[in-house]
Structures are given as C-alpha cells and as structure tokens.
Amino acid sequence: MIKPEITINSIKQNIRDCYKKAVTVKLNLGRNKFVTFPATLSGIYSSIFTVEPFDKNFLGKTAYSYSEIMCGKVFITLAEKRA
C-alpha cells in the first residue's frame, strides 16, 4: 500500500543523501520472505538507483526503481558503523 506522505521526490532526496555510503538493503520477495545484504549505493539516475553488494558473489538484482521503495518492495537504511 502506498503511504500518502511519501513522494518520489522525497525518496530521491533520501537516496541522494546515502550516495557512496554503506547501506543495508532489505528486499521483500513476497510471502513473508526477505533478503537482506550490505551494499554501497553506487549510482543515482533519473528513474533508478544502483547498489553494489559487499559480497562479490551476490547474484541478485542490484538496480531498483524509486517506486519499489514507495510500494514497500525495497528498504534502504544507512549501515551502522563497523568497529
């Protein structure tokens, strides 16, 4: 369900704030299945953004649209600093 207080422009601004920083990506695969992986936000484009997983053997999708965040299929959070 789309939340009315979240707009594509606010999502784009939040993604721009995370550019070239370590993030945690959580993907909703449906039926209560989630995949979580650490990555770096590597590219920002007009309709998509790309992430580069820390695990070089990761075979999943690494480009996402801003609407996928709006619909709740993708969650991006800044990673906590590692000690």
HTML snippet that shows the backbone in 3Dmol.js (N, CA, C, O; Angstrom):
<script src="https://3Dmol.org/build/3Dmol-min.js"></script>
<div id="view" style="width:600px;height:400px;position:relative"></div>
<script>
const pdb = `
ATOM      1  N   MET A   1       0.843  -1.173   0.000  1.00  0.00           N
ATOM      2  CA  MET A   1       0.000   0.000   0.000  1.00  0.00           C
ATOM      3  C   MET A   1       0.890   1.239   0.000  1.00  0.00           C
ATOM      4  O   MET A   1       1.876   1.297   0.735  1.00  0.00           O
ATOM      5  N   ILE A   2       0.554   2.205  -0.801  1.00  0.00           N
ATOM      6  CA  ILE A   2       1.348   3.424  -0.905  1.00  0.00           C
ATOM      7  C   ILE A   2       0.986   4.368   0.233  1.00  0.00           C
ATOM      8  O   ILE A   2      -0.189   4.632   0.486  1.00  0.00           O
ATOM      9  N   LYS A   3       2.007   4.873   0.917  1.00  0.00           N
ATOM     10  CA  LYS A   3       1.789   5.804   2.011  1.00  0.00           C
ATOM     11  C   LYS A   3       1.693   7.214   1.431  1.00  0.00           C
ATOM     12  O   LYS A   3       2.589   7.627   0.696  1.00  0.00           O
ATOM     13  N   PRO A   4       0.636   7.962   1.737  1.00  0.00           N
ATOM     14  CA  PRO A   4       0.424   9.258   1.084  1.00  0.00           C
ATOM     15  C   PRO A   4       1.465  10.317   1.433  1.00  0.00           C
ATOM     16  O   PRO A   4       1.672  11.234   0.639  1.00  0.00           O
ATOM     17  N   GLU A   5       2.129  10.230   2.585  1.00  0.00           N
ATOM     18  CA  GLU A   5       3.091  11.263   2.967  1.00  0.00           C
ATOM     19  C   GLU A   5       4.454  11.084   2.303  1.00  0.00           C
ATOM     20  O   GLU A   5       5.312  11.961   2.398  1.00  0.00           O
ATOM     21  N   ILE A   6       4.651   9.957   1.636  1.00  0.00           N
ATOM     22  CA  ILE A   6       5.920   9.699   0.958  1.00  0.00           C
ATOM     23  C   ILE A   6       5.734   9.970  -0.536  1.00  0.00           C
ATOM     24  O   ILE A   6       4.809   9.457  -1.166  1.00  0.00           O
ATOM     25  N   THR A   7       6.636  10.792  -1.090  1.00  0.00           N
ATOM     26  CA  THR A   7       6.578  11.093  -2.517  1.00  0.00           C
ATOM     27  C   THR A   7       7.858  10.594  -3.184  1.00  0.00           C
ATOM     28  O   THR A   7       8.849  10.307  -2.512  1.00  0.00           O
ATOM     29  N   ILE A   8       7.825  10.495  -4.495  1.00  0.00           N
ATOM     30  CA  ILE A   8       9.011  10.086  -5.245  1.00  0.00           C
ATOM     31  C   ILE A   8      10.148  11.078  -5.010  1.00  0.00           C
ATOM     32  O   ILE A   8      11.304  10.674  -4.888  1.00  0.00           O
ATOM     33  N   ASN A   9       9.834  12.363  -4.946  1.00  0.00           N
ATOM     34  CA  ASN A   9      10.876  13.371  -4.727  1.00  0.00           C
ATOM     35  C   ASN A   9      11.532  13.229  -3.362  1.00  0.00           C
ATOM     36  O   ASN A   9      12.742  13.417  -3.243  1.00  0.00           O
ATOM     37  N   SER A  10      10.764  12.903  -2.333  1.00  0.00           N
ATOM     38  CA  SER A  10      11.360  12.713  -1.005  1.00  0.00           C
ATOM     39  C   SER A  10      12.212  11.447  -0.977  1.00  0.00           C
ATOM     40  O   SER A  10      13.247  11.412  -0.312  1.00  0.00           O
ATOM     41  N   ILE A  11      11.787  10.417  -1.690  1.00  0.00           N
ATOM     42  CA  ILE A  11      12.584   9.187  -1.779  1.00  0.00           C
ATOM     43  C   ILE A  11      13.886   9.463  -2.512  1.00  0.00           C
ATOM     44  O   ILE A  11      14.946   9.005  -2.085  1.00  0.00           O
ATOM     45  N   LYS A  12      13.818  10.212  -3.616  1.00  0.00           N
ATOM     46  CA  LYS A  12      15.031  10.556  -4.368  1.00  0.00           C
ATOM     47  C   LYS A  12      16.002  11.349  -3.504  1.00  0.00           C
ATOM     48  O   LYS A  12      17.211  11.126  -3.569  1.00  0.00           O
ATOM     49  N   GLN A  13      15.489  12.270  -2.696  1.00  0.00           N
ATOM     50  CA  GLN A  13      16.359  13.065  -1.822  1.00  0.00           C
ATOM     51  C   GLN A  13      17.011  12.177  -0.766  1.00  0.00           C
ATOM     52  O   GLN A  13      18.194  12.348  -0.470  1.00  0.00           O
ATOM     53  N   ASN A  14      16.270  11.239  -0.196  1.00  0.00           N
ATOM     54  CA  ASN A  14      16.839  10.325   0.793  1.00  0.00           C
ATOM     55  C   ASN A  14      17.920   9.444   0.170  1.00  0.00           C
ATOM     56  O   ASN A  14      18.941   9.171   0.802  1.00  0.00           O
ATOM     57  N   ILE A  15      17.701   9.002  -1.058  1.00  0.00           N
ATOM     58  CA  ILE A  15      18.694   8.184  -1.754  1.00  0.00           C
ATOM     59  C   ILE A  15      19.940   9.021  -2.051  1.00  0.00           C
ATOM     60  O   ILE A  15      21.062   8.540  -1.890  1.00  0.00           O
ATOM     61  N   ARG A  16      19.748  10.281  -2.488  1.00  0.00           N
ATOM     62  CA  ARG A  16      20.901  11.161  -2.743  1.00  0.00           C
ATOM     63  C   ARG A  16      21.739  11.350  -1.486  1.00  0.00           C
ATOM     64  O   ARG A  16      22.965  11.429  -1.563  1.00  0.00           O
ATOM     65  N   ASP A  17      21.084  11.424  -0.324  1.00  0.00           N
ATOM     66  CA  ASP A  17      21.797  11.593   0.943  1.00  0.00           C
ATOM     67  C   ASP A  17      22.651  10.378   1.287  1.00  0.00           C
ATOM     68  O   ASP A  17      23.619  10.499   2.037  1.00  0.00           O
ATOM     69  N   CYS A  18      22.311   9.217   0.755  1.00  0.00           N
ATOM     70  CA  CYS A  18      23.040   7.973   1.031  1.00  0.00           C
ATOM     71  C   CYS A  18      24.076   7.638  -0.031  1.00  0.00           C
ATOM     72  O   CYS A  18      24.724   6.595   0.059  1.00  0.00           O
ATOM     73  N   TYR A  19      24.250   8.487  -1.029  1.00  0.00           N
ATOM     74  CA  TYR A  19      25.132   8.190  -2.168  1.00  0.00           C
ATOM     75  C   TYR A  19      26.562   7.948  -1.702  1.00  0.00           C
ATOM     76  O   TYR A  19      27.111   8.725  -0.920  1.00  0.00           O
ATOM     77  N   LYS A  20      27.166   6.851  -2.194  1.00  0.00           N
ATOM     78  CA  LYS A  20      28.543   6.432  -1.883  1.00  0.00           C
ATOM     79  C   LYS A  20      28.728   6.076  -0.405  1.00  0.00           C
ATOM     80  O   LYS A  20      29.856   6.086   0.090  1.00  0.00           O
ATOM     81  N   LYS A  21      27.662   5.768   0.292  1.00  0.00           N
ATOM     82  CA  LYS A  21      27.737   5.363   1.695  1.00  0.00           C
ATOM     83  C   LYS A  21      27.316   3.908   1.826  1.00  0.00           C
ATOM     84  O   LYS A  21      26.630   3.364   0.961  1.00  0.00           O
ATOM     85  N   ALA A  22      27.736   3.291   2.914  1.00  0.00           N
ATOM     86  CA  ALA A  22      27.350   1.908   3.192  1.00  0.00           C
ATOM     87  C   ALA A  22      25.886   1.885   3.626  1.00  0.00           C
ATOM     88  O   ALA A  22      25.468   2.644   4.500  1.00  0.00           O
ATOM     89  N   VAL A  23      25.124   1.003   3.001  1.00  0.00           N
ATOM     90  CA  VAL A  23      23.707   0.866   3.310  1.00  0.00           C
ATOM     91  C   VAL A  23      23.363  -0.607   3.516  1.00  0.00           C
ATOM     92  O   VAL A  23      24.120  -1.501   3.137  1.00  0.00           O
ATOM     93  N   THR A  24      22.223  -0.830   4.116  1.00  0.00           N
ATOM     94  CA  THR A  24      21.672  -2.168   4.234  1.00  0.00           C
ATOM     95  C   THR A  24      20.432  -2.216   3.349  1.00  0.00           C
ATOM     96  O   THR A  24      19.532  -1.388   3.488  1.00  0.00           O
ATOM     97  N   VAL A  25      20.387  -3.172   2.454  1.00  0.00           N
ATOM     98  CA  VAL A  25      19.267  -3.324   1.529  1.00  0.00           C
ATOM     99  C   VAL A  25      18.435  -4.509   1.995  1.00  0.00           C
ATOM    100  O   VAL A  25      18.961  -5.599   2.219  1.00  0.00           O
ATOM    101  N   LYS A  26      17.143  -4.289   2.137  1.00  0.00           N
ATOM    102  CA  LYS A  26      16.224  -5.358   2.520  1.00  0.00           C
ATOM    103  C   LYS A  26      15.181  -5.465   1.423  1.00  0.00           C
ATOM    104  O   LYS A  26      14.470  -4.502   1.137  1.00  0.00           O
ATOM    105  N   LEU A  27      15.091  -6.638   0.809  1.00  0.00           N
ATOM    106  CA  LEU A  27      14.170  -6.871  -0.292  1.00  0.00           C
ATOM    107  C   LEU A  27      13.005  -7.719   0.170  1.00  0.00           C
ATOM    108  O   LEU A  27      13.203  -8.738   0.832  1.00  0.00           O
ATOM    109  N   ASN A  28      11.799  -7.314  -0.168  1.00  0.00           N
ATOM    110  CA  ASN A  28      10.603  -8.083   0.128  1.00  0.00           C
ATOM    111  C   ASN A  28      10.317  -8.961  -1.079  1.00  0.00           C
ATOM    112  O   ASN A  28       9.946  -8.462  -2.142  1.00  0.00           O
ATOM    113  N   LEU A  29      10.489 -10.266  -0.916  1.00  0.00           N
ATOM    114  CA  LEU A  29      10.266 -11.211  -2.007  1.00  0.00           C
ATOM    115  C   LEU A  29       8.839 -11.764  -2.036  1.00  0.00           C
ATOM    116  O   LEU A  29       8.505 -12.570  -2.904  1.00  0.00           O
ATOM    117  N   GLY A  30       8.012 -11.341  -1.106  1.00  0.00           N
ATOM    118  CA  GLY A  30       6.634 -11.824  -1.037  1.00  0.00           C
ATOM    119  C   GLY A  30       6.508 -13.019  -0.115  1.00  0.00           C
ATOM    120  O   GLY A  30       7.496 -13.688   0.189  1.00  0.00           O
ATOM    121  N   ARG A  31       5.300 -13.282   0.324  1.00  0.00           N
ATOM    122  CA  ARG A  31       5.016 -14.407   1.222  1.00  0.00           C
ATOM    123  C   ARG A  31       5.936 -14.436   2.436  1.00  0.00           C
ATOM    124  O   ARG A  31       6.440 -15.489   2.826  1.00  0.00           O
ATOM    125  N   ASN A  32       6.145 -13.271   3.021  1.00  0.00           N
ATOM    126  CA  ASN A  32       6.975 -13.111   4.218  1.00  0.00           C
ATOM    127  C   ASN A  32       8.418 -13.574   4.025  1.00  0.00           C
ATOM    128  O   ASN A  32       9.047 -14.049   4.971  1.00  0.00           O
ATOM    129  N   LYS A  33       8.941 -13.440   2.822  1.00  0.00           N
ATOM    130  CA  LYS A  33      10.337 -13.776   2.536  1.00  0.00           C
ATOM    131  C   LYS A  33      11.101 -12.483   2.297  1.00  0.00           C
ATOM    132  O   LYS A  33      10.687 -11.636   1.505  1.00  0.00           O
ATOM    133  N   PHE A  34      12.218 -12.346   2.992  1.00  0.00           N
ATOM    134  CA  PHE A  34      13.050 -11.160   2.859  1.00  0.00           C
ATOM    135  C   PHE A  34      14.500 -11.570   2.635  1.00  0.00           C
ATOM    136  O   PHE A  34      14.952 -12.592   3.151  1.00  0.00           O
ATOM    137  N   VAL A  35      15.221 -10.769   1.865  1.00  0.00           N
ATOM    138  CA  VAL A  35      16.658 -10.932   1.685  1.00  0.00           C
ATOM    139  C   VAL A  35      17.291  -9.625   2.136  1.00  0.00           C
ATOM    140  O   VAL A  35      16.875  -8.547   1.712  1.00  0.00           O
ATOM    141  N   THR A  36      18.298  -9.725   2.996  1.00  0.00           N
ATOM    142  CA  THR A  36      18.992  -8.545   3.483  1.00  0.00           C
ATOM    143  C   THR A  36      20.470  -8.692   3.180  1.00  0.00           C
ATOM    144  O   THR A  36      21.059  -9.747   3.414  1.00  0.00           O
ATOM    145  N   PHE A  37      21.075  -7.617   2.651  1.00  0.00           N
ATOM    146  CA  PHE A  37      22.505  -7.659   2.363  1.00  0.00           C
ATOM    147  C   PHE A  37      23.108  -6.262   2.487  1.00  0.00           C
ATOM    148  O   PHE A  37      22.442  -5.264   2.215  1.00  0.00           O
ATOM    149  N   PRO A  38      24.382  -6.200   2.903  1.00  0.00           N
ATOM    150  CA  PRO A  38      25.073  -4.908   2.977  1.00  0.00           C
ATOM    151  C   PRO A  38      25.590  -4.519   1.597  1.00  0.00           C
ATOM    152  O   PRO A  38      26.003  -5.375   0.815  1.00  0.00           O
ATOM    153  N   ALA A  39      25.563  -3.226   1.309  1.00  0.00           N
ATOM    154  CA  ALA A  39      25.982  -2.748  -0.002  1.00  0.00           C
ATOM    155  C   ALA A  39      26.403  -1.292   0.082  1.00  0.00           C
ATOM    156  O   ALA A  39      26.294  -0.658   1.132  1.00  0.00           O
ATOM    157  N   THR A  40      26.882  -0.775  -1.034  1.00  0.00           N
ATOM    158  CA  THR A  40      27.196   0.635  -1.186  1.00  0.00           C
ATOM    159  C   THR A  40      26.305   1.188  -2.285  1.00  0.00           C
ATOM    160  O   THR A  40      26.170   0.575  -3.344  1.00  0.00           O
ATOM    161  N   LEU A  41      25.701   2.330  -2.046  1.00  0.00           N
ATOM    162  CA  LEU A  41      24.881   2.966  -3.068  1.00  0.00           C
ATOM    163  C   LEU A  41      25.819   3.529  -4.126  1.00  0.00           C
ATOM    164  O   LEU A  41      26.534   4.497  -3.868  1.00  0.00           O
ATOM    165  N   SER A  42      25.822   2.933  -5.315  1.00  0.00           N
ATOM    166  CA  SER A  42      26.865   3.246  -6.290  1.00  0.00           C
ATOM    167  C   SER A  42      26.428   4.140  -7.442  1.00  0.00           C
ATOM    168  O   SER A  42      27.282   4.738  -8.096  1.00  0.00           O
ATOM    169  N   GLY A  43      25.156   4.252  -7.709  1.00  0.00           N
ATOM    170  CA  GLY A  43      24.719   5.087  -8.824  1.00  0.00           C
ATOM    171  C   GLY A  43      23.325   5.621  -8.619  1.00  0.00           C
ATOM    172  O   GLY A  43      22.446   4.934  -8.098  1.00  0.00           O
ATOM    173  N   ILE A  44      23.131   6.875  -9.041  1.00  0.00           N
ATOM    174  CA  ILE A  44      21.818   7.509  -8.939  1.00  0.00           C
ATOM    175  C   ILE A  44      21.461   8.036 -10.324  1.00  0.00           C
ATOM    176  O   ILE A  44      22.222   8.792 -10.929  1.00  0.00           O
ATOM    177  N   TYR A  45      20.309   7.634 -10.812  1.00  0.00           N
ATOM    178  CA  TYR A  45      19.846   8.040 -12.134  1.00  0.00           C
ATOM    179  C   TYR A  45      18.437   8.592 -12.013  1.00  0.00           C
ATOM    180  O   TYR A  45      17.864   8.583 -10.924  1.00  0.00           O
ATOM    181  N   SER A  46      17.874   9.066 -13.098  1.00  0.00           N
ATOM    182  CA  SER A  46      16.569   9.732 -13.038  1.00  0.00           C
ATOM    183  C   SER A  46      15.433   8.807 -12.603  1.00  0.00           C
ATOM    184  O   SER A  46      14.523   9.249 -11.901  1.00  0.00           O
ATOM    185  N   SER A  47      15.464   7.547 -12.999  1.00  0.00           N
ATOM    186  CA  SER A  47      14.364   6.661 -12.637  1.00  0.00           C
ATOM    187  C   SER A  47      14.783   5.438 -11.824  1.00  0.00           C
ATOM    188  O   SER A  47      13.927   4.713 -11.318  1.00  0.00           O
ATOM    189  N   ILE A  48      16.099   5.199 -11.693  1.00  0.00           N
ATOM    190  CA  ILE A  48      16.584   4.064 -10.901  1.00  0.00           C
ATOM    191  C   ILE A  48      17.804   4.474 -10.094  1.00  0.00           C
ATOM    192  O   ILE A  48      18.385   5.539 -10.305  1.00  0.00           O
ATOM    193  N   PHE A  49      18.182   3.596  -9.158  1.00  0.00           N
ATOM    194  CA  PHE A  49      19.447   3.725  -8.454  1.00  0.00           C
ATOM    195  C   PHE A  49      20.067   2.342  -8.378  1.00  0.00           C
ATOM    196  O   PHE A  49      19.360   1.337  -8.435  1.00  0.00           O
ATOM    197  N   THR A  50      21.383   2.288  -8.249  1.00  0.00           N
ATOM    198  CA  THR A  50      22.072   1.005  -8.214  1.00  0.00           C
ATOM    199  C   THR A  50      22.826   0.860  -6.900  1.00  0.00           C
ATOM    200  O   THR A  50      23.275   1.840  -6.306  1.00  0.00           O
ATOM    201  N   VAL A  51      22.952  -0.381  -6.467  1.00  0.00           N
ATOM    202  CA  VAL A  51      23.730  -0.693  -5.274  1.00  0.00           C
ATOM    203  C   VAL A  51      24.780  -1.726  -5.643  1.00  0.00           C
ATOM    204  O   VAL A  51      24.563  -2.563  -6.518  1.00  0.00           O
ATOM    205  N   GLU A  52      25.912  -1.660  -4.973  1.00  0.00           N
ATOM    206  CA  GLU A  52      26.987  -2.624  -5.194  1.00  0.00           C
ATOM    207  C   GLU A  52      27.150  -3.440  -3.916  1.00  0.00           C
ATOM    208  O   GLU A  52      27.654  -2.922  -2.919  1.00  0.00           O
ATOM    209  N   PRO A  53      26.737  -4.699  -3.926  1.00  0.00           N
ATOM    210  CA  PRO A  53      26.832  -5.536  -2.720  1.00  0.00           C
ATOM    211  C   PRO A  53      28.281  -5.745  -2.300  1.00  0.00           C
ATOM    212  O   PRO A  53      29.177  -5.809  -3.141  1.00  0.00           O
ATOM    213  N   PHE A  54      28.503  -5.849  -0.998  1.00  0.00           N
ATOM    214  CA  PHE A  54      29.846  -6.127  -0.489  1.00  0.00           C
ATOM    215  C   PHE A  54      30.275  -7.538  -0.885  1.00  0.00           C
ATOM    216  O   PHE A  54      31.460  -7.782  -1.114  1.00  0.00           O
ATOM    217  N   ASP A  55      29.328  -8.461  -0.966  1.00  0.00           N
ATOM    218  CA  ASP A  55      29.616  -9.833  -1.378  1.00  0.00           C
ATOM    219  C   ASP A  55      29.680  -9.877  -2.901  1.00  0.00           C
ATOM    220  O   ASP A  55      28.654  -9.729  -3.564  1.00  0.00           O
ATOM    221  N   LYS A  56      30.847 -10.075  -3.454  1.00  0.00           N
ATOM    222  CA  LYS A  56      31.031 -10.055  -4.905  1.00  0.00           C
ATOM    223  C   LYS A  56      30.353 -11.239  -5.600  1.00  0.00           C
ATOM    224  O   LYS A  56      30.182 -11.212  -6.819  1.00  0.00           O
ATOM    225  N   ASN A  57      29.964 -12.274  -4.855  1.00  0.00           N
ATOM    226  CA  ASN A  57      29.291 -13.438  -5.427  1.00  0.00           C
ATOM    227  C   ASN A  57      27.767 -13.306  -5.398  1.00  0.00           C
ATOM    228  O   ASN A  57      27.057 -14.246  -5.758  1.00  0.00           O
ATOM    229  N   PHE A  58      27.260 -12.140  -4.970  1.00  0.00           N
ATOM    230  CA  PHE A  58      25.810 -11.920  -4.895  1.00  0.00           C
ATOM    231  C   PHE A  58      25.234 -11.935  -6.303  1.00  0.00           C
ATOM    232  O   PHE A  58      25.704 -11.199  -7.171  1.00  0.00           O
ATOM    233  N   LEU A  59      24.222 -12.764  -6.540  1.00  0.00           N
ATOM    234  CA  LEU A  59      23.657 -12.937  -7.876  1.00  0.00           C
ATOM    235  C   LEU A  59      22.308 -12.241  -8.047  1.00  0.00           C
ATOM    236  O   LEU A  59      21.668 -12.376  -9.090  1.00  0.00           O
ATOM    237  N   GLY A  60      21.880 -11.506  -7.040  1.00  0.00           N
ATOM    238  CA  GLY A  60      20.569 -10.874  -7.115  1.00  0.00           C
ATOM    239  C   GLY A  60      20.574  -9.572  -7.897  1.00  0.00           C
ATOM    240  O   GLY A  60      21.597  -9.140  -8.428  1.00  0.00           O
ATOM    241  N   LYS A  61      19.423  -8.977  -7.949  1.00  0.00           N
ATOM    242  CA  LYS A  61      19.212  -7.719  -8.658  1.00  0.00           C
ATOM    243  C   LYS A  61      19.894  -6.577  -7.907  1.00  0.00           C
ATOM    244  O   LYS A  61      19.834  -6.520  -6.679  1.00  0.00           O
ATOM    245  N   THR A  62      20.531  -5.683  -8.625  1.00  0.00           N
ATOM    246  CA  THR A  62      21.233  -4.586  -7.963  1.00  0.00           C
ATOM    247  C   THR A  62      20.811  -3.206  -8.463  1.00  0.00           C
ATOM    248  O   THR A  62      21.442  -2.214  -8.098  1.00  0.00           O
ATOM    249  N   ALA A  63      19.782  -3.111  -9.272  1.00  0.00           N
ATOM    250  CA  ALA A  63      19.234  -1.827  -9.708  1.00  0.00           C
ATOM    251  C   ALA A  63      17.754  -1.800  -9.328  1.00  0.00           C
ATOM    252  O   ALA A  63      17.022  -2.757  -9.582  1.00  0.00           O
ATOM    253  N   TYR A  64      17.328  -0.709  -8.726  1.00  0.00           N
ATOM    254  CA  TYR A  64      15.963  -0.615  -8.220  1.00  0.00           C
ATOM    255  C   TYR A  64      15.361   0.722  -8.620  1.00  0.00           C
ATOM    256  O   TYR A  64      16.077   1.709  -8.784  1.00  0.00           O
ATOM    257  N   SER A  65      14.052   0.750  -8.775  1.00  0.00           N
ATOM    258  CA  SER A  65      13.370   1.999  -9.082  1.00  0.00           C
ATOM    259  C   SER A  65      12.899   2.633  -7.773  1.00  0.00           C
ATOM    260  O   SER A  65      12.747   1.960  -6.753  1.00  0.00           O
ATOM    261  N   TYR A  66      12.676   3.935  -7.833  1.00  0.00           N
ATOM    262  CA  TYR A  66      12.213   4.654  -6.646  1.00  0.00           C
ATOM    263  C   TYR A  66      10.809   4.208  -6.252  1.00  0.00           C
ATOM    264  O   TYR A  66      10.453   4.264  -5.075  1.00  0.00           O
ATOM    265  N   SER A  67      10.009   3.767  -7.217  1.00  0.00           N
ATOM    266  CA  SER A  67       8.655   3.305  -6.911  1.00  0.00           C
ATOM    267  C   SER A  67       8.667   2.000  -6.115  1.00  0.00           C
ATOM    268  O   SER A  67       7.715   1.712  -5.389  1.00  0.00           O
ATOM    269  N   GLU A  68       9.745   1.202  -6.244  1.00  0.00           N
ATOM    270  CA  GLU A  68       9.836  -0.027  -5.455  1.00  0.00           C
ATOM    271  C   GLU A  68       9.978   0.296  -3.970  1.00  0.00           C
ATOM    272  O   GLU A  68       9.504  -0.463  -3.124  1.00  0.00           O
ATOM    273  N   ILE A  69      10.621   1.408  -3.647  1.00  0.00           N
ATOM    274  CA  ILE A  69      10.693   1.836  -2.251  1.00  0.00           C
ATOM    275  C   ILE A  69       9.318   2.305  -1.799  1.00  0.00           C
ATOM    276  O   ILE A  69       8.869   1.981  -0.699  1.00  0.00           O
ATOM    277  N   MET A  70       8.653   3.073  -2.661  1.00  0.00           N
ATOM    278  CA  MET A  70       7.335   3.598  -2.315  1.00  0.00           C
ATOM    279  C   MET A  70       6.330   2.476  -2.063  1.00  0.00           C
ATOM    280  O   MET A  70       5.478   2.592  -1.182  1.00  0.00           O
ATOM    281  N   CYS A  71       6.426   1.409  -2.820  1.00  0.00           N
ATOM    282  CA  CYS A  71       5.485   0.285  -2.683  1.00  0.00           C
ATOM    283  C   CYS A  71       5.876  -0.708  -1.592  1.00  0.00           C
ATOM    284  O   CYS A  71       5.104  -1.617  -1.287  1.00  0.00           O
ATOM    285  N   GLY A  72       7.060  -0.552  -0.998  1.00  0.00           N
ATOM    286  CA  GLY A  72       7.467  -1.426   0.087  1.00  0.00           C
ATOM    287  C   GLY A  72       8.164  -2.700  -0.352  1.00  0.00           C
ATOM    288  O   GLY A  72       8.262  -3.646   0.429  1.00  0.00           O
ATOM    289  N   LYS A  73       8.651  -2.746  -1.588  1.00  0.00           N
ATOM    290  CA  LYS A  73       9.382  -3.926  -2.049  1.00  0.00           C
ATOM    291  C   LYS A  73      10.863  -3.841  -1.695  1.00  0.00           C
ATOM    292  O   LYS A  73      11.536  -4.865  -1.582  1.00  0.00           O
ATOM    293  N   VAL A  74      11.371  -2.620  -1.519  1.00  0.00           N
ATOM    294  CA  VAL A  74      12.784  -2.407  -1.207  1.00  0.00           C
ATOM    295  C   VAL A  74      12.876  -1.438  -0.038  1.00  0.00           C
ATOM    296  O   VAL A  74      12.168  -0.432   0.003  1.00  0.00           O
ATOM    297  N   PHE A  75      13.758  -1.749   0.917  1.00  0.00           N
ATOM    298  CA  PHE A  75      14.018  -0.869   2.054  1.00  0.00           C
ATOM    299  C   PHE A  75      15.517  -0.580   2.085  1.00  0.00           C
ATOM    300  O   PHE A  75      16.326  -1.507   2.052  1.00  0.00           O
ATOM    301  N   ILE A  76      15.890   0.686   2.147  1.00  0.00           N
ATOM    302  CA  ILE A  76      17.287   1.092   2.194  1.00  0.00           C
ATOM    303  C   ILE A  76      17.504   1.844   3.501  1.00  0.00           C
ATOM    304  O   ILE A  76      16.793   2.806   3.792  1.00  0.00           O
ATOM    305  N   THR A  77      18.491   1.406   4.292  1.00  0.00           N
ATOM    306  CA  THR A  77      18.855   2.116   5.513  1.00  0.00           C
ATOM    307  C   THR A  77      20.362   2.281   5.558  1.00  0.00           C
ATOM    308  O   THR A  77      21.103   1.441   5.047  1.00  0.00           O
ATOM    309  N   LEU A  78      20.809   3.360   6.168  1.00  0.00           N
ATOM    310  CA  LEU A  78      22.243   3.553   6.328  1.00  0.00           C
ATOM    311  C   LEU A  78      22.784   2.465   7.247  1.00  0.00           C
ATOM    312  O   LEU A  78      22.178   2.144   8.269  1.00  0.00           O
ATOM    313  N   ALA A  79      23.916   1.910   6.879  1.00  0.00           N
ATOM    314  CA  ALA A  79      24.534   0.854   7.689  1.00  0.00           C
ATOM    315  C   ALA A  79      25.165   1.482   8.916  1.00  0.00           C
ATOM    316  O   ALA A  79      25.642   2.616   8.885  1.00  0.00           O
ATOM    317  N   GLU A  80      25.156   0.721   9.990  1.00  0.00           N
ATOM    318  CA  GLU A  80      25.811   1.185  11.207  1.00  0.00           C
ATOM    319  C   GLU A  80      27.314   1.083  11.021  1.00  0.00           C
ATOM    320  O   GLU A  80      27.809   0.192  10.330  1.00  0.00           O
ATOM    321  N   LYS A  81      28.023   1.994  11.636  1.00  0.00           N
ATOM    322  CA  LYS A  81      29.485   1.980  11.500  1.00  0.00           C
ATOM    323  C   LYS A  81      30.056   0.729  12.159  1.00  0.00           C
ATOM    324  O   LYS A  81      29.659   0.343  13.259  1.00  0.00           O
ATOM    325  N   ARG A  82      30.997   0.111  11.456  1.00  0.00           N
ATOM    326  CA  ARG A  82      31.633  -1.084  11.990  1.00  0.00           C
ATOM    327  C   ARG A  82      32.840  -0.684  12.829  1.00  0.00           C
ATOM    328  O   ARG A  82      33.581   0.235  12.483  1.00  0.00           O
ATOM    329  N   ALA A  83      33.017  -1.380  13.917  1.00  0.00           N
ATOM    330  CA  ALA A  83      34.144  -1.059  14.820  1.00  0.00           C
ATOM    331  C   ALA A  83      35.416  -1.726  14.367  1.00  0.00           C
ATOM    332  O   ALA A  83      36.457  -1.568  15.004  1.00  0.00           O
TER     333      ALA A  83
END
`;
const viewer = $3Dmol.createViewer("view");
viewer.addModel(pdb, "pdb");
viewer.setStyle({}, {cartoon: {color: "spectrum"}});
viewer.zoomTo();
viewer.render();
</script>
